[in-house]
Amino acid sequence: MAYYIVRALREELVGAVGSRELPLFYGITFGVMLLLTPVFGALVARFSRKRLIGYSYSFFVACMVAFVPAFVMQDRIGARLLGSVFYVWLSVFNLFVVSLFWSLMADIFQSVQARRVFPTIALGGMAGAICGPGLGKLMLGVMGTPPLLIVSAMALTVALGLLLILSTSHDYRAPGGQDEAIGGSLWAGIKELWTRPFLRYMAVLMVLGDGIGTLAYALMADYTNVHFPDREARTNFYYNLDLATNTLGVLLQLTVTRWLLVRKGAGWALVTASLVNLVLLLLVALLGVGKIVLFGIATAPMLAVMMVGSRGFAYGMTKPATDALYTRVPRETRYKGKNFVETAIWRFGDLVVTSGVRLLGGLGVAATGMAAIGAGVSVLATWVSARAAHSPDLLPEAQADERQASGQPDAAGV
């Protein structure tokens, strides 16, 4: 909820400048992620789990409050400058906070448990993601933009308290406890990408799978720049997109996702989400980006349908599936390797996709043509999804659960 309260503020700034600035935003974010990777690795190596979570979340709460004066002076600062700074910061905030949260979940739940409970935990996240835009829309007309940052900081503070309670409760139950510094190298996240096949699959899937959502995001930035010249109208439109996306995610987690994870395994969930992306891209390539009639009663831009569908499946199906697989790797990989893939590699993919959109647009390629190219990428993502769940370095579920339940240290190589 903390993230989604202020997410539309970022999107409004992006919509004000259009997709031409996205390569700049993503390039700066990617550079920052690379610089932060060894810093995060050093924190994980030195501090216990609870201290790591406490320091990280508290830092972002303080930053949230510090942005209030900047949004008060938004007109003087300008959308491009404030957008660059806030986009980079909020991207770092979201990726690190979410990645750290799911690293903790993978640390305290066993593999079989994870397939049962991760959709439910993710459902809580989706509920917050629906409450965030809803509360933001309500407060925007009453209080304006700057106070939303304070409300977001308060929500994140409550989340921090709950995570510390959960971590303490697990340490009390676990044999010997696990709230100790993980140790290891501060560069482990980067090195493991080349030595661990599972992380390589996750990195490729991150670039390919998230690239579809980034393509929709870049095209949507141009669409809103043309059709919503008013700042508040753009903000409300993005709130509506978030509400639709997260509602779809909730429906998936209540129905299909949990059934797939429990009955068929994480691999089936990953493949299903990739196939949905393929269908959505083909629809854009065939129908164009204009408005279509939904269920005979409402109209929406086809781009919005693609964006809602791809992101809804990413949050409602892909995320619980990939996080369930991370329960079958060593603790250092759960924190350092997972964090590197879900921060630096994610933004590298965004940079490549948005730069490609800008290049193709300059060459005269229409959005439908870009969607057709994206459909080919989705075919490759489907193949990688099927391979990732059967990576040779993943521990068998029974062995992973036995090691986690006994509190045994992870082996140097799995």
C-alpha positions in Angstrom: 0.0 0.0 0.0 2.9 2.4 0.8 4.2 2.0 -2.7 1.0 2.2 -4.6 -0.1 5.4 -2.7 2.7 7.3 -4.4 3.3 5.2 -7.5 0.8 7.3 -9.5 2.8 10.4 -8.6 5.8 8.9 -10.4 3.6 7.9 -13.4 2.2 11.4 -13.7 5.7 12.8 -14.0 6.5 10.2 -16.6 3.3 11.0 -18.5 4.2 14.7 -18.4 7.4 14.1 -20.4 6.5 11.0 -22.5 8.5 7.9 -23.3 11.4 9.9 -24.7 12.8 10.3 -21.2 12.3 6.7 -20.1 15.8 5.5 -21.3 17.3 8.3 -19.2 15.3 7.3 -16.1 16.0 3.6 -16.6 19.7 4.3 -17.3 20.2 6.3 -14.1 18.3 3.6 -12.2 20.4 0.8 -13.6 23.6 2.7 -12.7 22.4 3.2 -9.2 21.4 -0.4 -8.8 24.9 -1.5 -9.9 26.5 0.8 -7.3 24.1 -0.4 -4.6 24.7 -4.1 -5.3 28.0 -4.4 -3.3 26.6 -2.1 -0.6 23.6 -4.4 -0.2 25.9 -7.5 -0.3 28.0 -5.9 2.5 24.9 -5.2 4.6 23.6 -8.8 4.2 27.1 -10.2 5.1 27.4 -8.1 8.2 24.0 -7.6 9.8 21.4 -10.0 11.0 18.1 -10.4 9.2 16.1 -8.1 11.6 18.7 -5.4 11.6 19.0 -5.5 7.8 15.2 -5.1 7.5 15.1 -2.4 10.2 17.8 -0.3 8.7 16.5 -0.6 5.1 12.9 0.2 5.7 13.8 3.0 8.1 16.0 4.6 5.5 13.2 4.6 2.9 10.7 6.0 5.4 13.0 8.9 6.1 13.5 9.5 2.3 9.7 9.5 1.8 9.3 12.3 4.2 12.2 14.3 2.7 10.4 14.3 -0.7 7.5 16.3 0.7 9.1 19.8 0.1 10.1 18.8 -3.4 6.5 18.1 -4.4 5.3 21.3 -2.8 7.7 23.1 -5.2 7.0 20.8 -8.2 6.1 23.6 -10.6 9.3 25.4 -9.8 11.5 22.3 -10.0 10.0 21.0 -13.2 8.6 17.6 -14.2 11.8 16.4 -15.9 14.2 17.1 -13.0 11.8 16.0 -10.2 10.7 13.0 -12.4 14.3 11.8 -12.9 15.1 12.0 -9.1 11.8 10.6 -7.9 11.6 7.9 -10.6 15.0 6.6 -9.7 14.4 6.7 -5.9 10.9 5.1 -6.0 12.3 2.3 -8.3 15.1 1.6 -5.9 12.6 1.8 -3.0 10.2 -0.7 -4.6 12.7 -3.2 -5.8 14.8 -3.3 -2.7 11.9 -3.3 -0.2 9.9 -6.0 -2.1 12.9 -8.1 -2.9 14.0 -8.0 0.8 10.4 -8.9 1.9 10.3 -12.0 -0.3 13.8 -13.0 0.6 12.6 -13.1 4.2 9.5 -15.2 3.2 11.8 -17.6 1.3 14.0 -17.8 4.4 11.3 -18.7 6.9 9.0 -21.0 4.8 9.9 -24.4 3.5 9.4 -25.3 -0.2 6.1 -27.2 0.1 4.7 -24.6 2.6 5.7 -21.9 0.1 3.7 -23.3 -2.7 0.6 -23.3 -0.4 1.0 -20.0 1.4 2.8 -17.7 -1.0 -0.3 -17.0 -3.1 -2.1 -16.0 0.2 0.8 -13.8 1.2 0.9 -12.2 -2.2 -2.9 -11.7 -1.9 -2.2 -9.5 1.1 0.2 -7.5 -1.0 -2.4 -7.2 -3.8 -5.0 -6.0 -1.3 -2.6 -3.3 -0.2 -2.0 -2.5 -3.9 -5.7 -2.0 -4.4 -6.1 0.0 -1.2 -3.2 2.3 -2.2 -4.6 3.6 -5.4 -8.1 3.8 -3.9 -6.9 5.8 -0.9 -4.7 7.9 -3.1 -7.6 8.8 -5.4 -9.7 9.7 -2.3 -7.0 11.8 -0.7 -5.7 13.5 -3.9 -8.8 15.6 -4.3 -8.9 16.5 -0.6 -5.3 17.0 0.4 -3.3 17.4 -2.8 -0.1 15.5 -3.7 2.5 16.2 -0.9 0.6 14.7 2.1 0.3 11.4 0.2 4.0 10.9 0.9 3.4 11.2 4.7 0.6 8.6 4.5 2.8 6.3 2.5 5.7 6.6 5.1 3.2 5.7 7.9 2.1 2.6 6.0 5.7 1.5 5.5 6.4 2.0 9.2 3.6 -0.3 10.1 4.9 -2.9 7.6 8.3 -2.7 9.2 6.9 -3.4 12.7 5.0 -6.5 11.4 8.1 -7.9 9.6 10.2 -7.6 12.8 7.5 -9.4 14.7 7.3 -12.2 12.1 11.1 -12.6 12.0 11.3 -12.8 15.8 8.5 -15.3 15.9 10.2 -17.6 13.4 13.6 -17.3 15.3 11.8 -18.4 18.5 10.4 -21.5 16.8 13.4 -22.5 14.6 15.9 -24.9 16.0 18.9 -22.8 16.9 17.3 -19.7 15.2 18.6 -18.2 11.9 18.7 -14.5 12.8 22.4 -14.2 12.2 24.5 -12.5 9.6 24.7 -14.6 6.4 28.3 -13.6 5.8 30.0 -14.4 2.5 31.2 -12.0 -0.2 29.7 -8.6 -0.9 30.0 -9.4 -4.6 28.2 -12.8 -4.2 25.0 -11.6 -6.0 27.0 -10.8 -9.1 29.3 -13.8 -9.0 26.5 -16.3 -8.5 24.8 -15.1 -11.7 27.6 -16.8 -13.6 28.0 -19.9 -11.5 24.4 -20.9 -10.7 22.2 -22.0 -13.6 19.0 -21.2 -11.7 20.0 -17.5 -11.3 20.9 -17.3 -15.0 17.4 -18.6 -15.9 15.8 -16.1 -13.5 17.9 -13.2 -15.0 16.9 -14.1 -18.6 13.3 -14.5 -17.6 13.4 -11.2 -15.8 14.6 -9.4 -18.9 12.3 -11.2 -21.3 9.2 -11.3 -19.1 9.4 -7.9 -17.6 10.3 -6.5 -21.0 6.7 -7.1 -22.1 5.4 -4.9 -19.3 8.0 -2.3 -19.9 7.0 -2.2 -23.6 3.4 -1.6 -22.6 4.5 1.0 -20.0 6.6 3.0 -22.6 3.8 3.0 -25.2 1.3 4.0 -22.5 3.5 7.0 -21.5 3.1 8.4 -25.0 -0.6 7.6 -25.0 -1.3 9.5 -21.8 1.0 12.4 -22.9 -1.3 12.9 -25.9 -4.8 12.1 -24.4 -4.4 13.4 -20.8 -2.7 16.8 -20.9 -4.0 17.7 -17.4 -1.8 16.6 -14.4 -4.7 15.4 -12.2 -6.4 13.6 -15.1 -3.1 11.7 -15.8 -2.8 10.8 -12.1 -6.4 9.5 -11.9 -5.9 7.5 -15.1 -2.8 5.7 -13.6 -4.7 5.1 -10.4 -7.4 3.4 -12.5 -4.8 1.2 -14.2 -3.3 0.2 -10.9 -6.7 -0.7 -9.5 -7.6 -2.8 -12.6 -4.1 -4.5 -12.5 -4.3 -5.4 -8.8 -7.9 -6.5 -9.0 -6.9 -9.0 -11.7 -3.9 -10.1 -9.5 -6.2 -10.8 -6.5 -8.6 -12.8 -8.7 -5.7 -14.9 -9.9 -4.4 -15.6 -6.4 -7.8 -16.5 -5.2 -8.3 -19.0 -8.0 -5.8 -20.2 -10.6 -2.4 -19.4 -9.0 -2.7 -21.4 -5.8 -4.2 -24.4 -7.7 -1.3 -24.4 -10.2 1.4 -24.1 -7.5 0.0 -26.8 -5.3 -1.2 -29.3 -8.0 1.2 -28.6 -10.9 4.2 -26.8 -9.5 5.9 -23.4 -10.0 6.9 -24.3 -13.6 3.4 -24.5 -14.8 2.6 -21.1 -13.3 5.5 -19.5 -15.0 4.7 -21.0 -18.4 1.0 -19.9 -18.1 1.9 -16.3 -17.4 4.3 -16.2 -20.4 1.6 -17.7 -22.7 -0.9 -15.0 -21.6 1.7 -12.3 -22.5 2.0 -13.9 -25.9 -1.8 -13.7 -26.5 -2.0 -10.1 -25.3 0.8 -9.0 -27.6 -0.8 -10.8 -30.6 -4.0 -9.0 -29.9 -2.3 -5.6 -29.9 -0.5 -6.5 -33.1 -3.8 -7.4 -34.8 -6.3 -4.9 -33.2 -4.0 -1.9 -32.7 -3.8 0.4 -29.7 -7.1 2.2 -30.0 -10.1 1.7 -27.8 -12.1 -1.5 -27.8 -15.4 -2.5 -26.3 -15.1 -4.7 -23.1 -18.1 -7.0 -22.3 -20.3 -4.8 -24.4 -20.5 -2.1 -21.8 -17.2 -0.2 -21.5 -14.4 0.9 -23.7 -10.7 0.9 -22.9 -7.5 1.4 -24.9 -6.1 -1.9 -26.1 -2.7 -0.8 -24.7 -4.4 -0.5 -21.3 -5.8 -4.0 -21.6 -2.3 -5.3 -22.5 -0.7 -3.4 -19.6 -3.3 -4.6 -17.0 -3.2 -8.2 -18.3 0.6 -8.5 -18.4 1.2 -6.9 -15.0 -1.8 -8.6 -13.4 -0.3 -12.0 -14.3 3.2 -10.9 -13.3 2.1 -9.9 -9.8 -0.7 -12.5 -9.4 1.1 -15.6 -10.8 4.7 -15.1 -11.9 5.9 -13.5 -8.6 4.6 -16.2 -6.2 5.9 -18.9 -8.5 9.5 -17.5 -8.7 9.6 -16.8 -5.0 8.5 -20.4 -4.2 11.5 -21.6 -6.3 13.9 -19.5 -4.2 13.1 -21.6 -1.2 15.2 -24.3 -2.8 18.5 -22.4 -3.0 21.0 -21.5 -0.2 20.3 -18.5 2.1 23.1 -16.3 0.5 21.4 -16.8 -2.9 18.0 -16.0 -1.5 19.2 -12.6 -0.4 22.2 -11.5 -2.5 21.6 -13.4 -5.8 17.8 -12.8 -5.7 18.3 -9.1 -4.9 20.8 -8.6 -7.8 18.4 -10.3 -10.3 15.4 -8.3 -9.1 17.1 -4.9 -9.0 20.0 -4.4 -11.3 19.0 -7.1 -13.9 15.4 -5.8 -13.9 16.4 -2.3 -14.6 19.0 -3.4 -17.2 16.1 -5.1 -19.0 14.0 -1.9 -18.7 16.8 0.2 -20.2 17.2 -2.2 -23.2 13.5 -2.3 -23.9 12.9 1.5 -23.6 15.9 2.2 -25.7 14.7 -0.2 -28.3 11.2 1.4 -28.3 12.8 4.8 -28.9 15.0 3.4 -31.7 12.1 1.6 -33.4 9.9 4.6 -33.1 12.6 6.7 -34.7 12.7 4.2 -37.6 9.0 4.5 -38.1 7.9 1.2 -36.5 4.3 1.5 -35.1 3.1 0.2 -31.8 1.6 -2.8 -33.5 4.9 -3.7 -35.0 6.6 -3.5 -31.7 3.9 -5.7 -30.2 4.6 -8.3 -32.9 8.3 -8.3 -32.0 7.3 -8.6 -28.4 5.2 -11.7 -29.3 8.4 -13.4 -30.5 10.1 -12.5 -27.3 7.2 -14.1 -25.3 7.8 -17.4 -27.2 11.4 -17.4 -25.9 10.2 -16.4 -22.4 7.9 -19.4 -22.4 10.7 -21.8 -23.1 12.9 -20.3 -20.4 10.1 -20.5 -17.9 9.8 -24.2 -18.5 13.5 -24.7 -18.1 13.9 -22.6 -14.9 11.7 -24.8 -12.7 13.9 -27.8 -13.6 17.3 -26.1 -13.1 19.9 -28.8 -12.0 21.1 -26.7 -9.1 17.7 -26.5 -7.4 17.5 -28.6 -4.3 14.8 -31.3 -4.4 11.9 -30.2 -2.3 12.3 -32.8 0.4 16.0 -32.1 0.9 15.4 -28.3 0.9 12.6 -28.6 3.5 14.7 -31.0 5.7 17.6 -28.6 5.8 15.5 -25.6 6.4 13.5 -27.3 9.2 16.6 -28.5 11.0 18.4 -25.1 10.8 21.4 -26.7 9.1 23.8 -24.3 7.3 23.6 -24.4 3.6 26.2 -26.3 1.7 28.8 -24.4 -0.3 27.5 -25.8 -3.5 24.1 -27.3 -4.2 
